[in-house]
Amino acid sequence: MQQIKNYINGQLIEPASKAYLDNYNPATGKVYSLIPDSDEKDVELAYAAAKNAFKEWSITPKEKRSQYLLKIAALIEKNLDKLSLAESIDNGKPLKLAKSIDIPRAAANFHFYGTGILHYAAHAHSMEETAINYTLRQPVGVAGCISPWNLPLYLFTWKIAPALAAGCTVVAKPSEVTPMTAFLLSELCIEAGLPAGVLNIVHGLGPKVGNAIVSHKDIPLISFTGGTATGKHIASIAAPMFKKLSLELGGKNPNIIFADCNYEKMLSTTLLSSFSNQGQICLCGSRIFVERKIYEKFKTDFIAKTKTLNVGDPLNENTKVGAIVSKTHHEKILSYIDLAKTEGGKILCGGKALKLNGEHADGYYIEPTIIEGLDYKCRTNQEEIFGPVVTITPFDTEEEALKMANSTIYGLASIVWTENLTLAHRIANNIHAGIVWINCWLLRDLRTPFGGVKASGVGREGGFEALDFFTEPKNVCIKL
Ligand code: NAD
């Protein structure tokens, strides 16, 4: 059985404990590889390597750093098929999705920051004839990067690429639920000739490896993407140590549909924003608010479309909805469907685990589920489910739609469908979210600020914001 290795100081090595965790294929429910069960000893080794590498890497000309990043991007592209297959097996997502979104985006992350760093500039502030101030932007040091399982390589590289571009060295931990493509990335970094210790990848459990990174006294900044409860825990450790923190957390995103929208475009995109990646994208619109005038028509058409979605083997070309990432998460989603029923929700379609045949009989599948009849304040409508489950709710006025949309503790993304430009601007202005998509979903320009408000996070990734995060501004004032 394949054994994943840690990537420390340029080498693929065993964990100090020599112990391994099982890695499951969610499509079959079977163990198919082993993950290092690392601990603080491995984090310490990785930190020492990163600290040592920082001396050179932080003063390596940005043109040279750029070349390494572009080389890694090219290697990811070259290995598209291999990485996509690995991602699909590890995560349960349709192979088609991994090949069209996840892996190309991982390459794009390295490409974007490999070129972005060449255009990154700092400010100068002139005090007329008295003095001139200029700002140095210096890499902060060894960065701790921790990522989740839903878009494994996509989100892992979204942190690592800007950190490396900015001149930081990195100790990174991918999710223990989906470690495979991070492991394959370490092989590609070796192939690219990335200097030893610049990137270190330590595999293992959050409370062990993640916690050791977060509480390490000499790691001055943490970039974390994951659940809100974990983010809260991380902040409680890191804030008293005055670490720089970037927290990209959970969401419960509203999808607000007005009657004047481009109906067909809205319907096909809403299908995607509801069920892509089995609804396990932090940006999915899981609360759908529909103007009452078109509510019944929407309901009929949306149910009909949802019923056409093929749930099944992620490796099958025709599969639209693959497997849920793990047994635990499968159970969590089903428990929310039960909760919805007790809260008075009516299951319009789906609502059950799906049992496949043959080698997939023990896989973790759930039918895409639409629920109606729930109060906007109930737990189903307030808590993040993170699965193929959406609720639909009618509204009469713009104020009512906004009140319901803004009612959760979260504020990550939002979606608005209307052809009325003034209304769209007004909603964008008043909605509690870091991202507003009008008449589209998941359309991404990597230069834009990415992140959420309220319990969805602190700070922004993307564009120069990420380079700002991984560098420390230092003002130098010269008296003339
Ligand atoms: P999670 O919080 O359970 O785990 C995320 C990472 O943190 C994993 O690598 C995990 O091992 C690690 N971790 C767990 N406990 C830790 C601890 N005590 N100290 C340090 N690290 C620890 O989240 P998940 O279940 O992997 O991912 C799903 C969540 O991520 C959802 O809530 C989703 O909304 C969120 N998410 C947010 C974004 C965003 O950009 N805002 C993107 C994707 C996913």
Boltz pocket constraint, residues with backbone or C-beta under 6 A from the ligand:
constraints:
  - pocket:
      binder: B
      contacts: [[A, 146], [A, 147], [A, 148], [A, 149], [A, 150], [A, 151], [A, 155], [A, 173], [A, 174], [A, 175], [A, 176], [A, 204], [A, 205], [A, 206], [A, 207], [A, 209], [A, 210], [A, 211], [A, 214], [A, 225], [A, 226], [A, 227], [A, 228], [A, 230], [A, 231], [A, 233], [A, 234], [A, 247], [A, 248], [A, 249], [A, 250], [A, 251], [A, 281], [A, 282], [A, 384], [A, 386], [A, 412], [A, 451], [A, 452], [A, 456], [A, 457]]
      max_distance: 6.0
